[in-house]
Amino acid sequence: MDYEHQPVMLREVLEILAPKPARRYLDGTVGGGGHAREILRQSCPDGELLGLDCDDQAIGAAGQALAGFGERVTLHRTGFTRAREVLDEAGWPGVDGMLLDLGLSSHQLDTPERGFGFRSDARLDMRMDRCGSVDAHELVNSLPVRELEKIIRDFGEEPRARRIAWAIDARRRQGAIDSTWQLAETVARAMAGSTRRPRKARRPAAHPATRTFQAVRIAVNRELENLESFLESAYELLCAKGRLVIISFHSLEDRLVKRAFHKWGLDCVCPPRLPACVCGWARKATALTRKPQVPGIDEIRANPRARSARLRAVERL
């Protein structure tokens, strides 16, 4: 199986994680193994890595890419929300470095039958875990219109969510919306009837269905819910001085990461009106990035899909 994907912000990830021999690492979104391969190379001869991914095709590709590292790498077909269980199964109390790359892989985007995009026509799917019960087809065709509107507004940050949701509802009353092109065309027609004045674009405008597709994908995979759950206690997975790097690709993800990292750096989380601290909270980590790092111009030219990446990192105390 060909699995095309360029690891995003690889240089920055390696600079922060600074892999070393005899250390343990966890790649919670191992994908095709691009980041993991370099972490293992730089931690030779005895650095170890656990790789997680809920996508069976990604795990298969990572297995091939990392086969040469033998017992130094172990892969699990599961999501990063189960990281604690995986570490316990391996007998690891914690890791020295951990990475999440929250973006879709080029393979997922460019494989029509995965149903993530609209470059090619295919059945609506969008599941990262193909064993998942709810796919985009079911969500788009069965959700009440008000719920669909909320998803498009909240997860797509789409100001014309109501117009789009009602257009989808009208279209599905005529027959199921089965394919990516059918959904994209429905959204585009709804947007064409909008009276909102478009902003002056710095780069060519995205397809009008881009935000809606993002919203549906996030809902199908429960992406924000999973990230928020992981961030509640992710620092507990790190050894002392262990580092966590998270690469996000839209403001909703970045906002959750920023909020969690900020909280970990506080000495107290009591409401400001209280005269004395009663929360029992103690600072957990130190930020390594005051502002999110972004890809350099050379990387964006080589891999335009990296342009939205935002990297934040912390170090556990």
Wavefront OBJ file of the C-alpha trace (Angstrom):
o trace
v 0.000 0.000 0.000
v 1.309 3.428 -0.958
v 0.890 5.841 1.933
v 1.924 9.355 0.984
v 2.353 11.836 3.810
v 5.005 14.402 4.658
v 5.623 14.895 8.380
v 4.735 18.481 9.258
v 7.224 20.741 11.077
v 9.640 17.838 11.502
v 12.648 20.029 12.271
v 10.781 21.935 14.982
v 9.452 18.719 16.547
v 12.932 17.205 16.746
v 14.447 20.390 18.157
v 11.937 20.387 21.007
v 11.812 16.666 21.760
v 15.611 16.353 21.332
v 15.501 12.529 21.151
v 18.254 10.717 23.065
v 19.285 7.086 23.582
v 17.675 5.120 26.412
v 14.625 7.409 26.441
v 10.982 6.547 25.816
v 8.652 8.322 23.398
v 5.002 8.177 22.413
v 3.627 9.261 19.045
v -0.113 9.477 19.611
v -0.892 10.022 15.915
v 1.784 7.909 14.263
v 0.243 8.061 10.769
v 2.715 6.836 8.167
v 5.557 6.957 10.685
v 7.370 10.063 9.415
v 7.915 11.761 12.776
v 8.387 8.430 14.562
v 11.122 7.318 12.167
v 13.253 10.378 12.883
v 12.671 10.137 16.633
v 13.875 6.533 16.539
v 16.879 7.423 14.398
v 17.978 10.182 16.733
v 17.456 8.027 19.828
v 19.637 5.167 18.577
v 20.688 2.654 19.699
v 18.136 1.953 22.431
v 15.472 4.667 22.489
v 11.958 3.194 22.418
v 8.701 4.422 20.901
v 5.037 3.540 21.192
v 2.965 4.557 18.171
v -0.814 4.932 18.287
v -3.328 5.539 15.521
v -6.990 4.609 15.147
v -6.626 4.394 11.333
v -5.884 0.815 10.266
v -4.256 1.957 7.020
v -1.955 4.302 8.929
v -0.886 1.546 11.314
v -0.164 -0.732 8.351
v 1.963 1.941 6.679
v 3.786 2.757 9.918
v 4.533 -0.918 10.445
v 6.278 -1.058 7.074
v 8.112 2.248 7.533
v 9.392 1.384 11.010
v 10.049 -2.337 10.576
v 13.815 -1.792 10.570
v 13.757 -0.589 14.180
v 12.663 -3.987 15.457
v 11.607 -4.248 19.089
v 12.397 -0.580 19.723
v 8.967 0.324 18.344
v 5.511 -1.014 19.210
v 2.378 0.037 17.337
v -1.211 -0.009 18.584
v -4.344 0.526 16.552
v -6.074 2.837 18.982
v -6.572 6.536 19.602
v -4.443 8.782 21.792
v -7.221 8.951 24.395
v -6.098 5.443 25.427
v -2.471 6.477 25.899
v -2.528 5.799 29.645
v -3.785 2.243 29.120
v -1.162 1.588 26.447
v 1.633 2.843 28.699
v 0.385 0.669 31.558
v 0.274 -2.391 29.283
v 3.876 -1.696 28.255
v 4.951 -1.221 31.860
v 6.025 2.364 31.220
v 5.341 4.788 34.088
v 5.760 7.720 31.704
v 7.529 8.990 28.600
v 10.300 11.491 27.939
v 8.616 12.909 24.867
v 5.157 12.804 23.359
v 3.752 14.061 20.051
v 0.295 14.659 18.625
v -0.089 15.773 15.003
v -3.807 16.453 14.732
v -3.955 16.966 10.966
v -5.373 14.644 8.351
v -2.770 12.748 6.378
v -2.359 13.292 2.655
v -3.322 9.642 2.240
v -6.654 10.199 3.970
v -7.354 13.322 1.931
v -6.265 11.875 -1.408
v -7.909 8.439 -1.129
v -11.408 8.953 -2.598
v -13.056 6.024 -0.822
v -12.191 7.523 2.569
v -14.746 10.223 1.755
v -12.934 13.117 3.468
v -12.750 15.585 0.596
v -14.396 16.596 -2.640
v -11.561 16.491 -5.159
v -12.991 13.143 -6.234
v -16.537 11.877 -5.906
v -17.013 9.112 -3.360
v -19.442 7.930 -0.719
v -19.515 10.200 2.325
v -17.521 8.571 5.112
v -14.853 10.687 6.911
v -14.159 8.111 9.640
v -10.556 7.997 10.807
v -11.396 4.736 12.565
v -13.188 2.743 9.890
v -14.686 0.507 12.574
v -16.546 3.516 13.933
v -20.304 3.172 13.838
v -21.336 6.639 12.624
v -20.010 7.976 9.334
v -20.601 11.258 7.527
v -23.347 9.745 5.392
v -25.436 8.866 8.431
v -24.759 12.177 10.160
v -25.603 14.365 7.155
v -28.755 12.445 6.306
v -30.206 11.796 9.758
v -29.393 14.695 12.089
v -32.218 17.149 12.814
v -31.630 20.350 10.921
v -31.070 22.412 14.082
v -28.354 20.021 15.274
v -26.769 20.080 11.836
v -26.784 23.878 11.904
v -25.084 23.883 15.320
v -22.364 21.493 14.138
v -21.636 23.582 11.051
v -21.548 26.795 13.084
v -19.555 25.487 16.060
v -17.152 23.073 14.366
v -16.851 24.789 11.001
v -16.952 28.343 12.331
v -19.255 28.972 9.395
v -21.284 32.217 9.681
v -23.819 30.961 7.127
v -24.508 27.731 8.984
v -28.285 28.175 9.041
v -28.539 28.709 5.280
v -26.331 25.685 4.633
v -28.137 23.404 7.094
v -31.535 24.213 5.628
v -30.198 23.684 2.097
v -28.911 20.264 3.132
v -32.268 19.454 4.716
v -34.138 20.468 1.555
v -31.798 18.389 -0.605
v -32.041 15.247 1.533
v -35.847 15.412 1.469
v -35.534 14.736 -2.257
v -33.259 11.751 -1.644
v -30.243 10.821 0.429
v -27.046 12.836 0.032
v -24.765 9.916 -0.740
v -21.534 11.373 -2.070
v -18.937 14.029 -1.375
v -19.783 15.875 -4.580
v -23.484 15.914 -3.743
v -22.761 17.506 -0.367
v -20.229 19.968 -1.802
v -22.629 20.989 -4.575
v -25.483 21.478 -2.103
v -23.349 23.732 0.091
v -21.966 25.667 -2.885
v -25.477 26.383 -4.176
v -26.566 27.585 -0.742
v -23.550 29.875 -0.506
v -24.145 31.227 -4.010
v -27.473 32.564 -2.815
v -25.947 34.363 0.162
v -26.029 38.150 0.248
v -23.031 38.387 2.567
v -20.231 40.457 1.021
v -17.056 38.373 0.672
v -13.895 39.598 2.347
v -10.942 40.627 0.258
v -8.832 37.465 0.052
v -5.071 37.372 0.480
v -4.941 34.030 -1.310
v -7.370 32.233 -3.638
v -10.669 31.605 -1.872
v -11.280 28.137 -0.478
v -14.128 26.050 -1.837
v -17.391 27.179 -0.191
v -17.926 23.698 1.270
v -14.550 23.566 3.056
v -15.847 24.694 6.454
v -18.868 22.405 6.286
v -16.698 19.395 5.478
v -14.439 20.290 8.408
v -17.433 20.513 10.724
v -18.870 17.164 9.656
v -15.466 15.463 9.964
v -14.933 16.847 13.474
v -18.383 15.635 14.528
v -17.962 12.171 13.005
v -14.623 11.586 14.736
v -15.437 13.472 17.959
v -12.135 15.242 17.474
v -12.555 18.094 19.932
v -14.102 15.844 22.567
v -11.178 13.426 22.284
v -8.572 16.188 22.423
v -10.206 17.795 25.454
v -10.337 14.431 27.233
v -6.659 13.797 26.493
v -5.624 17.244 27.718
v -7.326 16.820 31.087
v -4.421 14.738 32.364
v -1.857 14.432 29.567
v 0.893 15.862 31.788
v 0.580 12.727 33.944
v 1.918 10.683 31.015
v 5.210 12.596 31.065
v 8.254 11.840 33.176
v 9.901 14.746 34.989
v 11.273 17.090 32.314
v 9.278 15.163 29.718
v 8.042 17.202 26.772
v 4.741 17.263 24.913
v 4.407 18.689 21.396
v 0.994 19.215 19.790
v 0.488 20.349 16.191
v -3.010 21.649 15.468
v -4.542 22.816 12.208
v -7.484 25.033 13.076
v -8.375 27.530 15.759
v -10.746 25.215 17.640
v -7.962 22.720 18.349
v -5.365 25.381 19.044
v -7.683 27.087 21.522
v -8.062 23.874 23.547
v -4.311 23.261 23.560
v -3.525 26.851 24.519
v -6.045 26.772 27.373
v -4.730 23.476 28.777
v -1.075 24.484 28.573
v -1.883 27.802 30.246
v -3.661 26.015 33.103
v -0.727 23.641 33.607
v 1.536 26.651 34.103
v -0.599 28.224 36.844
v 0.099 27.974 40.575
v -3.583 28.390 41.439
v -6.879 27.993 39.573
v -9.158 29.525 42.214
v -11.598 32.252 41.153
v -9.830 35.618 41.512
v -12.381 36.874 44.055
v -11.370 34.335 46.714
v -9.128 35.858 49.408
v -6.973 32.721 49.690
v -6.155 29.672 47.594
v -8.329 26.646 48.322
v -7.976 24.730 45.041
v -4.960 22.623 45.934
v -3.683 23.007 42.396
v 0.063 23.088 41.757
v 1.913 24.071 38.621
v 2.411 21.067 36.352
v 4.487 22.276 33.416
v 6.350 25.125 31.760
v 5.510 26.389 28.284
v 8.288 25.981 25.717
v 6.464 28.102 23.128
v 5.136 31.495 24.217
v 3.297 31.739 20.905
v 2.525 28.904 18.505
v 5.316 28.110 16.085
v 4.350 28.008 12.404
v 5.946 26.344 9.369
v 8.643 28.209 7.498
v 8.074 29.514 3.994
v 10.227 26.760 2.473
v 8.131 24.039 4.092
v 4.894 25.663 2.964
v 6.194 25.843 -0.609
v 7.167 22.170 -0.485
v 3.988 21.100 1.316
v 1.138 23.651 1.032
v -1.020 21.560 3.356
v 1.321 22.516 6.201
v 0.373 26.196 6.026
v -2.298 25.974 8.755
v -0.105 24.109 11.258
v 0.393 25.588 14.729
v 2.847 23.970 17.143
v 2.763 24.355 20.923
v 4.942 22.561 23.469
v 5.360 22.194 27.227
v 7.825 20.556 29.601
v 6.645 18.836 32.763
v 8.209 20.050 35.991
l 1 2 3 4 5 6 7 8 9 10 11 12 13 14 15 16 17 18 19 20 21 22 23 24 25 26 27 28 29 30 31 32 33 34 35 36 37 38 39 40 41 42 43 44 45 46 47 48 49 50 51 52 53 54 55 56 57 58 59 60 61 62 63 64 65 66 67 68 69 70 71 72 73 74 75 76 77 78 79 80 81 82 83 84 85 86 87 88 89 90 91 92 93 94 95 96 97 98 99 100 101 102 103 104 105 106 107 108 109 110 111 112 113 114 115 116 117 118 119 120 121 122 123 124 125 126 127 128 129 130 131 132 133 134 135 136 137 138 139 140 141 142 143 144 145 146 147 148 149 150 151 152 153 154 155 156 157 158 159 160 161 162 163 164 165 166 167 168 169 170 171 172 173 174 175 176 177 178 179 180 181 182 183 184 185 186 187 188 189 190 191 192 193 194 195 196 197 198 199 200 201 202 203 204 205 206 207 208 209 210 211 212 213 214 215 216 217 218 219 220 221 222 223 224 225 226 227 228 229 230 231 232 233 234 235 236 237 238 239 240 241 242 243 244 245 246 247 248 249 250 251 252 253 254 255 256 257 258 259 260 261 262 263 264 265 266 267 268 269 270 271 272 273 274 275 276 277 278 279 280 281 282 283 284 285 286 287 288 289 290 291 292 293 294 295 296 297 298 299 300 301 302 303 304 305 306 307 308 309 310 311 312 313 314 315 316 317
